Amino acid sequence: MKEKISVTVDSAVLRAVEGIVDGIRVKNRSDAIEYLLKRAVGDRRVAVVLCGGDVSNHVLSDGVLRFVAKLGDRTVIEDTVLQLKGFGFSRIFVVGANDVLTQIFSVLKNGESLGVSVDYVEEHEPRGTAHSLSLVSSKVDGDFLVVYGDLVFRYDLNRLFREHVVNGGVVTLALSSAARPAEKGTVQLDGNRVLAFSQKVKASSSFIAFSPIFVAGQGVFSVGGDSLEDEVFPKLAGEGRLYGLVLPGSEVHVHKKGDLRRARELLRV
């Protein structure tokens, strides 16, 4: 059922909305507004959690995989799923090697207990983050969110998603200030457009870094390459199709046991 409403819109915004009318999929102004709203809100938002790569690189010093390490009464992956659910992402794909997926499945099952739907996509060969993401290309439609599975975060994902819809790029990165930018991917910005993306350079003039969360459209699958950070993002930046948004919030990358303490502090567990 559709309802008729009356809204007041800036004339420049309205012209931009009318610009997507193609007479085929989007037949008129009303169709254009509905199309953009669906992209922003979504009937059922989709998120992809990347847990790919060599399994040995994910093992903490006590033999536990970082994704299922405990943060008080929940694991890292459970905290990620609960964060996604809180922002309306109810369909979640987890990508990883068989051994990784087995341990994550033992925690999440099909996601029903957490109020979401979880599907598992096996990575048979660790080739890089872009290759991991490509494994869901036939399973996702429209815009979707991507988060790296070893990240404990507190960011406004709705704000990031809205920014992606408005800027119209292929990818919109979550960005934050970094005290040690050489440990992360850094960007050069012009407004919200990313002019250049550099992964873990020894010296950087930018302290604005990629927090491993982003929103992508279907165009991300046609860029090519095995690594998001070394190939896909730099290429999109050079083509003017990569955007970023500096978000207030906090994050901890769980790479070793000491990071779990910091993550627990973030969660106030």
C-alpha positions in Angstrom: 0.0 0.0 0.0 1.3 3.5 -0.9 0.4 6.7 0.9 0.4 10.2 -0.5 2.4 12.8 1.4 3.4 16.4 1.1 7.1 17.4 1.7 9.1 20.6 1.3 12.4 20.0 -0.5 15.3 22.4 -1.4 15.0 23.2 -5.2 18.6 22.1 -5.9 18.0 18.8 -4.2 14.7 18.4 -6.1 16.6 18.9 -9.4 19.1 16.3 -8.4 16.3 13.9 -7.6 14.7 14.5 -11.0 18.0 13.8 -12.6 17.7 10.1 -12.0 14.4 9.8 -13.9 15.1 7.6 -16.9 11.6 6.8 -18.0 12.2 3.1 -17.6 13.0 2.0 -14.1 12.4 5.5 -12.6 9.4 6.9 -14.5 8.7 10.2 -12.6 9.6 12.4 -9.7 7.6 10.2 -7.2 9.4 7.1 -8.4 12.7 8.9 -8.0 12.0 9.9 -4.4 10.8 6.4 -3.5 13.9 4.8 -5.2 16.2 7.0 -3.2 14.3 6.4 0.1 14.6 2.6 -0.4 18.3 2.9 -1.0 18.7 5.0 2.2 16.4 3.0 4.4 16.1 -0.4 2.7 13.5 -3.0 3.1 16.0 -5.3 4.7 19.5 -3.9 5.0 22.4 -6.2 4.2 25.8 -6.3 5.8 28.9 -8.3 5.0 31.4 -9.3 7.7 34.8 -10.1 6.3 36.7 -12.7 8.2 38.8 -14.0 5.4 42.5 -14.6 5.0 44.9 -17.1 6.4 43.4 -18.8 9.5 46.8 -18.7 11.3 46.7 -14.9 11.2 43.5 -14.9 13.2 44.7 -16.9 16.1 45.3 -15.1 19.4 48.2 -16.2 21.7 45.9 -18.6 23.6 44.7 -20.4 20.4 41.3 -18.7 20.2 40.3 -17.1 17.0 39.9 -13.3 17.4 36.4 -13.3 16.0 35.1 -15.6 18.8 37.2 -14.1 21.6 35.2 -13.2 24.7 34.3 -9.7 25.6 32.6 -10.3 28.9 29.3 -12.1 28.2 29.6 -11.9 24.4 32.2 -12.6 21.7 33.6 -10.1 19.2 31.4 -11.4 16.4 28.3 -11.3 18.6 29.1 -7.7 19.4 29.4 -6.9 15.7 26.1 -8.5 14.9 24.3 -6.7 17.7 25.7 -3.4 16.4 24.6 -4.2 12.9 21.1 -5.2 14.1 20.8 -1.9 16.1 21.2 0.0 12.8 18.7 -2.1 10.9 21.0 -4.6 9.2 19.0 -7.7 9.5 20.6 -9.9 6.8 24.2 -10.6 7.4 26.8 -12.6 5.3 30.0 -13.8 7.0 32.9 -14.6 4.7 35.8 -16.8 5.9 37.7 -20.0 5.6 35.9 -23.2 6.7 37.7 -23.4 10.1 36.7 -19.8 10.8 33.1 -20.2 9.8 32.8 -23.4 11.9 33.8 -21.5 15.0 31.6 -18.5 14.2 28.7 -20.8 13.4 29.0 -22.4 16.9 28.3 -18.9 18.3 25.8 -17.3 15.9 24.1 -20.3 14.3 21.6 -18.8 11.8 21.4 -15.6 13.8 17.8 -16.2 15.0 18.7 -15.8 18.7 20.1 -12.3 17.9 17.2 -11.3 15.8 19.0 -11.4 12.4 19.6 -13.8 9.5 23.2 -15.0 9.1 24.5 -16.8 6.0 28.0 -18.2 5.6 30.2 -17.9 2.5 33.3 -20.0 2.4 36.6 -18.7 1.2 38.7 -21.6 -0.3 41.8 -19.5 -1.0 43.0 -16.5 0.9 43.9 -13.9 -1.8 42.9 -10.6 -0.2 40.0 -8.5 1.0 38.6 -7.7 -2.4 38.6 -11.4 -3.3 36.8 -12.2 0.0 34.2 -9.5 -0.8 33.7 -10.8 -4.4 32.4 -14.1 -3.0 29.1 -12.3 -2.1 28.7 -10.5 -5.4 25.8 -12.8 -6.5 24.1 -12.7 -3.1 23.8 -8.9 -2.5 21.8 -6.4 -4.4 21.9 -2.6 -4.2 23.9 -0.9 -1.5 25.3 -2.8 1.4 27.6 -2.3 4.4 30.9 -4.1 4.9 32.7 -4.4 8.3 35.9 -6.3 9.1 35.3 -9.1 11.6 38.1 -8.2 14.0 36.8 -4.8 14.7 34.9 -3.7 17.9 33.3 -0.4 17.1 30.8 2.2 18.2 29.9 4.4 15.1 26.7 5.7 13.7 26.2 3.4 10.7 23.0 5.2 9.7 24.9 8.4 9.1 27.5 6.5 7.0 24.8 4.9 4.9 22.9 8.2 4.3 26.2 9.8 3.2 26.7 7.1 0.7 23.3 7.5 -0.8 23.7 11.3 -1.1 27.2 11.3 -2.6 26.4 8.7 -5.2 29.9 7.2 -5.3 30.8 3.5 -5.5 32.2 3.3 -2.0 31.9 5.5 1.1 34.5 4.8 3.8 34.2 5.3 7.5 37.1 7.6 8.6 38.6 8.6 11.9 41.6 10.4 13.2 44.6 8.1 13.8 47.5 8.7 16.2 49.6 6.2 14.2 48.5 6.5 10.6 51.3 4.3 9.3 49.4 1.3 10.8 46.3 2.0 8.7 45.1 3.2 5.4 45.2 7.0 5.1 43.3 9.3 2.8 43.6 12.8 1.2 40.2 14.5 1.2 38.5 17.3 -0.7 35.3 17.7 1.2 34.0 14.2 1.4 35.6 13.0 -1.8 38.7 10.9 -1.4 41.4 12.1 -3.7 44.0 9.4 -2.7 44.1 6.3 -0.6 47.4 4.9 0.7 47.7 1.7 2.7 50.2 1.7 5.7 52.7 4.1 4.3 55.8 4.7 6.5 55.2 8.4 6.6 51.9 10.2 6.0 50.9 13.9 6.0 47.4 12.8 6.8 46.1 11.6 10.1 42.7 10.8 8.7 42.5 7.0 8.4 40.2 4.3 7.2 38.2 2.5 9.9 37.5 -0.8 8.3 33.8 -0.2 7.7 32.3 1.0 4.4 29.2 1.2 2.3 29.4 -0.1 -1.3 27.3 -0.3 -4.4 27.4 -3.0 -7.0 30.2 -1.1 -8.9 32.7 -2.3 -6.3 32.7 -5.8 -7.9 33.8 -4.5 -11.3 36.9 -2.7 -10.2 39.2 -5.8 -10.2 42.0 -6.8 -8.0 42.4 -8.9 -4.9 43.0 -6.2 -2.3 40.5 -3.5 -1.3 43.2 -1.4 0.3 46.0 -1.8 -2.2 44.0 -1.9 -5.5 40.3 -1.2 -5.3 40.2 1.9 -3.1 43.2 3.6 -4.8 41.7 3.0 -8.2 38.3 4.4 -7.2 39.9 7.4 -5.6 41.8 8.1 -8.9 38.5 7.9 -10.7 36.7 10.2 -8.3 34.3 7.5 -7.2 35.5 7.0 -3.6 34.1 9.0 -0.7 34.6 9.1 3.0 33.0 10.4 6.1 34.8 11.2 9.4 32.7 9.7 12.1 32.8 10.4 15.9 33.1 7.2 17.9 35.5 4.6 19.0 37.1 1.4 17.7 39.5 -1.4 18.7 41.1 -3.8 16.3 41.4 -7.2 18.0 44.8 -8.4 16.7 46.3 -9.7 20.0 45.3 -10.6 23.5 46.1 -7.1 24.8 43.5 -5.6 22.4 40.7 -7.6 24.2 41.3 -5.5 27.4 40.9 -2.3 25.4 37.8 -3.6 23.7 36.3 -4.6 27.0 37.0 -1.0 28.2 35.2 0.3 25.2 32.2 -1.8 25.9 32.5 -1.0 29.6 32.3 -4.7 30.4 
